[in-house]
């Protein structure tokens, strides 16, 4: 499955509620149905689980920074 952050039409749809110009009906259907568990709130992409729990979906670049920070603080980088 493609990382949702790499799917520009879906991110645009979640952020502003509009489609890219020129999408085919099949592409529009995909953009409407794929992100049914996602919503954009402020500057965050949120994922709502089936049980109602909501999780922040970090951008892959944010994940890398968070892991590096934690590893440096916990000494897991061989430092």
Secondary structure as GFF3:
##gff-version 3
##sequence-region A 1 79
A	DSSP	three_ten_helix	4	6	.	.	.	ID=ss1
A	DSSP	alpha_helix	8	16	.	.	.	ID=ss2
A	DSSP	alpha_helix	25	34	.	.	.	ID=ss3
A	DSSP	three_ten_helix	35	37	.	.	.	ID=ss4
A	DSSP	beta_strand	38	41	.	.	.	ID=ss5
A	DSSP	beta_strand	44	48	.	.	.	ID=ss6
A	DSSP	beta_strand	54	57	.	.	.	ID=ss7
A	DSSP	alpha_helix	60	74	.	.	.	ID=ss8
###
